[in-house]
Amino acid sequence: MTLQIVRLTTTEADRPEVEAALTAAVAALAEADPPGVRYAALRLGDEPSYLLVLHLDEGVANPLPALPAARALREAMPAWAGGPVAPVDATVVAAHGSPAGLP
């Protein structure tokens, strides 16, 4: 299992564009519906701060680079964040439900 988290903090002015890009990337992933992949984009409170969580089952390749909407999101993130935004590998310490706690 692979679990990666990206934290993106941006400005209130960029919020509509960020949320539209997140929605488009998730819709593209839902349409492709690759097995063994879970992905969630979460806004933290009322702030323009987001957590993106990607869970891949063992042996499953990351499908996001092949999706134009996900690539566009990834390419836009540094401008919104004011610098590089990199995924961080995470380890599940405890969860209820799915292994990453995602739907």
CORURHU-V745788 format. One record per backbone hydrogen bond with DSSP energy under -1.0 kcal/mol. NH is the residue of the N-H (numbers start at 0). CO is the residue of the C=O. Records with the same first field share a line. If there is no record, write none. Layout:
NH=CO ; CO
//
This chain:
1=55
3=53
4=87
5=51
7=49
9=47
17=13
18=14
19=15
20=16
21=17
22=18
23=19
24=20
25=21
26=22
27=23
28=24
29=25
30=26
31=27
32=28
37=54
39=52
41=50
43=48
46=43
48=46
49=7
50=41
51=5
52=39
53=3
54=37
55=1
56=35
59=56
65=62
66=63
70=66
71=67
72=68
73=69
74=70
75=71
76=72
79=75
80=76
81=77
82=77
87=4
89=2
100=97
//
